[in-house]
């Protein structure tokens, strides 16, 4: 009975330790965002230089709702695809030239 209880305590300690580790990984980023927000609201960081995180989220939500974000993501993906195809074609041309020599 004692061994069983010790095993349960060990497993619980491991689970709590992993949970604490996961929580501490988020503390620094959340702290940075909180300081950024506080400095922005207090006026130490001009919004034209670096908007507050809440302003960024509001703008992101706005463009998501009106469909502009998805359209822009589509255009950017198309451009990336075209760039990739051009790069592959150039690499193949260089490779063919190297095989000749």
HELIX and SHEET records of a PDB file:
HELIX    1   1 UNK A    2  UNK A   42  1                                  41    
HELIX    2   2 UNK A   53  UNK A   65  1                                  13    
HELIX    3   3 UNK A   68  UNK A  100  1                                  33    
END                                                                             
